[in-house]
């Protein structure tokens, strides 16, 4: 059910929109959409309801904004990690080492907001009806670029790269679920070790 209120006249908003979105992204990421009330949103942001509705629309529209912003930032982070990792099989290993380091941080331990939300909302919410599909496509593009590192400096094999990208995408989704489950550092490390073992077979 929509939580939209009729906006009331008032002074122009006097809050940092990006800072508020940062706070609300963390809130939704930690609590989930269904467990986050408008009261929670007001308390976390420090912004009154009328100003929030006037700026972002309904709770559903606000969440759609959060998801789009999160997806863009997450894919940019993965692209940066890949760029910093170098080429070849060693580069793929380095990428996963770097991501494991991120997973050990407070933020990284929350898993993936897109994956978590897809499980909760079946990949659709008013204002962003296909966010799960868009996330899958964006992640697959990142994994395709990562898998292609294995052929750096040699003849490329598009068919094999595509197959490996499919596999890495599935494994990456699984990683996010494992991380979010708070199964423990040892279990998470074991999941990363399994991916490293698979990548070693590509030599």
LUMMIRO-422249 format. One line per field, with one value per residue (C-alpha): x, y, z; residue number from 0. Coordinates in pm, 1 decimal, always signed. Example, Ala and Ser with C-alpha at 12.3 -4.5 7.8 and 13.67 -1.06 7.14 Angstrom:
% LUMMIRO-422249
px	[+1230.0, +1367.0]
py	[-450.0, -106.0]
pz	[+780.0, +714.0]
pos	[0, 1]
//
This chain:
% LUMMIRO-422249
px	[+0.0, +139.0, +248.2, +224.9, +96.1, -24.5, +272.3, +210.7, +345.6, +651.4, +1002.6, +1247.0, +1425.0, +1737.8, +1902.5, +2177.3, +1991.8, +2296.9, +2375.3, +2015.0, +2024.0, +2345.4, +2174.2, +1861.9, +2057.0, +2232.1, +1897.4, +1723.6, +2036.4, +2054.1, +1682.8, +1521.9, +1233.0, +945.6, +1104.2, +1172.6, +887.0, +840.1, +914.1, +1250.4, +1316.5, +1238.4, +1454.9, +1750.2, +1740.4, +1647.1, +1407.3, +1036.3, +784.0, +648.1, +998.7, +1079.1, +759.4, +808.1, +1162.8, +1143.4, +773.6, +627.1, +821.8, +820.0, +954.4, +1220.0, +1328.5, +1342.9, +1576.4, +1790.9, +1812.9, +1909.9, +2174.4, +2307.2, +2329.3, +2528.3, +2769.2, +2809.6, +2891.2, +3137.4, +3305.1, +3335.8, +3477.6, +3733.6, +3836.1, +3878.7, +4087.2, +4312.9, +4356.1, +4568.3, +4529.6, +4541.1, +4434.6, +4630.0, +4411.4, +4094.1, +4238.4, +4330.9, +3980.1, +3827.8, +4092.8, +3997.4, +3628.4, +3687.0, +3860.6, +3553.4, +3325.3, +3510.1, +3416.0, +3097.4, +2934.0, +3057.8, +2911.9, +2561.2, +2583.2, +2415.8, +2112.9, +1993.3, +2008.8, +1850.5, +1570.3, +1509.4, +1454.7, +1215.8, +1026.1, +1064.1, +1280.5, +1012.6, +885.9, +663.6, +881.7, +1145.3, +958.8, +1259.2, +1540.6, +1637.9, +1673.3, +1879.3, +2104.4, +2158.3, +2250.6, +2488.1, +2659.0, +2690.6, +2864.7, +3111.1, +3173.7, +3220.4, +3492.5, +3647.7, +3641.2, +3800.3, +4109.5, +4203.7, +4283.6, +4479.1, +4774.2, +4656.4, +4384.7, +4041.6, +3776.9, +3437.4, +3237.5, +3448.9, +3448.7, +3067.6, +3042.0, +3278.4, +3092.2, +2768.2, +2942.3, +3101.6, +2770.6, +2598.9, +2885.1, +2886.2, +2515.7, +2580.1, +2861.7, +2629.5, +2375.8, +2647.8, +2789.8, +2446.2, +2362.9, +2631.2, +2750.7, +3085.6, +3424.1, +3545.8, +3244.9, +3271.4, +3643.4, +3570.0, +3328.8, +3596.0, +3851.4, +3618.1, +3602.2, +3980.9, +4009.5, +3776.2, +3965.9, +4290.6, +4150.7, +4141.2, +4519.7]
py	[+0.0, +338.5, +566.7, +882.5, +1192.9, +1508.2, +1746.1, +2064.5, +2406.4, +2503.1, +2631.6, +2489.9, +2183.3, +2262.9, +1922.1, +1748.9, +1508.7, +1288.6, +1263.2, +1164.0, +899.9, +762.7, +731.7, +572.8, +332.4, +203.6, +181.0, -21.2, -229.7, -333.8, -370.9, -458.1, -276.8, -435.2, -386.0, -17.1, +215.6, +581.8, +652.3, +475.7, +677.9, +1007.6, +920.9, +803.5, +1099.3, +1372.5, +1505.3, +1554.9, +1349.7, +1637.9, +1725.1, +1361.2, +1314.4, +1641.4, +1544.9, +1168.9, +1083.6, +776.9, +520.2, +299.3, +580.7, +663.9, +300.7, +292.9, +594.1, +421.1, +104.1, +283.1, +482.1, +175.1, -27.9, +244.7, +276.8, -98.6, -159.2, +132.1, -26.0, -364.4, -197.0, -15.1, -334.5, -505.8, -217.6, -233.5, -610.9, -645.9, -896.9, -1272.7, -1542.4, -1360.5, -1055.0, -1257.3, -1395.0, -1043.3, -919.3, -1179.8, -1112.8, -745.6, -825.8, -1057.6, -767.9, -553.7, -831.3, -823.0, -456.4, -350.9, -237.6, -535.1, -774.8, -656.4, -845.0, -688.3, -460.6, -559.2, -933.1, -894.5, -679.3, -916.8, -1199.2, -985.4, -808.8, -1055.5, -811.2, -548.1, -242.4, +45.2, +287.9, +23.9, -275.6, -469.2, -388.0, -753.1, -795.3, -478.2, -587.9, -929.5, -772.9, -521.6, -788.4, -1020.3, -742.5, -701.6, -1075.5, -1095.0, -831.2, -1017.4, -1355.9, -1196.7, -1119.0, -1486.2, -1433.2, -1111.6, -1109.6, -1412.1, -1509.0, -1437.0, -1706.4, -1535.6, -1855.8, -1970.8, -1623.2, -1613.2, -1952.6, -1846.9, -1517.4, -1710.7, -1921.8, -1623.4, -1438.6, -1729.5, -1767.5, -1394.8, -1399.5, -1693.0, -1507.1, -1218.3, -1453.4, -1628.2, -1298.5, -1164.0, -1482.0, -1395.0, -1754.5, -1653.5, -1547.8, -1904.0, -2002.0, -1688.1, -1747.1, -2105.3, -1976.4, -1745.6, -2029.5, -2242.7, -1969.7, -1939.7, -2315.5, -2297.4, -2006.1, -2202.0, -2463.7, -2193.4, -2176.5]
pz	[+0.0, -94.4, +186.9, -23.4, +151.5, -17.1, -7.1, +189.2, +112.3, +306.5, +295.3, +37.4, +168.0, +365.3, +379.6, +186.9, -42.4, -105.4, +265.2, +337.5, +63.5, +213.4, +552.9, +409.1, +190.3, +503.0, +682.6, +409.5, +356.7, +719.8, +798.0, +464.6, +299.3, +489.1, +831.6, +767.9, +860.9, +776.6, +1142.1, +1099.2, +783.9, +954.3, +1254.8, +1043.2, +805.8, +1050.5, +785.2, +845.8, +648.1, +436.1, +316.4, +242.5, +41.7, -139.9, -238.9, -295.0, -322.8, -152.9, +45.8, -265.5, -484.3, -226.4, -220.8, -601.8, -589.3, -327.9, -538.5, -861.2, -680.8, -500.8, -822.4, -996.5, -704.1, -657.0, -1025.6, -1019.1, -715.3, -888.7, -1200.8, -987.6, -807.1, -1143.6, -1279.8, -974.0, -993.5, -1304.7, -1585.4, -1632.2, -1388.9, -1118.8, -1177.8, -1120.9, -797.1, -685.9, -761.2, -530.2, -265.0, -271.9, -254.7, +40.9, +216.4, +150.4, +276.7, +609.6, +668.1, +847.8, +524.3, +327.6, +583.9, +490.5, +161.5, -142.1, -112.7, -462.5, -392.6, -49.3, -190.8, -480.8, -232.0, -30.3, -310.8, -598.7, -790.3, -840.0, -658.3, -775.2, -966.2, -1038.6, -1167.5, -1301.0, -1059.6, -1021.2, -1397.5, -1426.9, -1142.2, -1303.6, -1635.8, -1479.5, -1268.9, -1569.0, -1762.2, -1476.4, -1456.7, -1834.4, -1813.9, -1520.3, -1696.9, -2003.6, -1795.2, -1822.6, -2191.4, -2151.4, -2385.3, -2579.3, -2825.8, -2680.1, -2657.1, -2646.9, -2600.1, -2306.0, -2154.7, -2175.0, -2006.2, -1728.9, -1685.5, -1630.5, -1369.1, -1192.6, -1186.9, -1014.3, -769.2, -695.3, -616.2, -385.7, -216.0, -135.4, +22.4, +222.0, +344.9, +439.8, +631.6, +888.8, +870.3, +1013.7, +877.1, +834.2, +623.7, +410.5, +357.3, +252.8, -11.7, -151.4, -141.8, -354.4, -617.7, -617.6, -667.4, -966.9, -1121.6, -1084.6, -1325.6, -1595.8, -1620.4]
pos	[0, 1, 2, 3, 4, 5, 6, 7, 8, 9, 10, 11, 12, 13, 14, 15, 16, 17, 18, 19, 20, 21, 22, 23, 24, 25, 26, 27, 28, 29, 30, 31, 32, 33, 34, 35, 36, 37, 38, 39, 40, 41, 42, 43, 44, 45, 46, 47, 48, 49, 50, 51, 52, 53, 54, 55, 56, 57, 58, 59, 60, 61, 62, 63, 64, 65, 66, 67, 68, 69, 70, 71, 72, 73, 74, 75, 76, 77, 78, 79, 80, 81, 82, 83, 84, 85, 86, 87, 88, 89, 90, 91, 92, 93, 94, 95, 96, 97, 98, 99, 100, 101, 102, 103, 104, 105, 106, 107, 108, 109, 110, 111, 112, 113, 114, 115, 116, 117, 118, 119, 120, 121, 122, 123, 124, 125, 126, 127, 128, 129, 130, 131, 132, 133, 134, 135, 136, 137, 138, 139, 140, 141, 142, 143, 144, 145, 146, 147, 148, 149, 150, 151, 152, 153, 154, 155, 156, 157, 158, 159, 160, 161, 162, 163, 164, 165, 166, 167, 168, 169, 170, 171, 172, 173, 174, 175, 176, 177, 178, 179, 180, 181, 182, 183, 184, 185, 186, 187, 188, 189, 190, 191, 192, 193, 194, 195, 196, 197, 198, 199, 200, 201, 202]
//
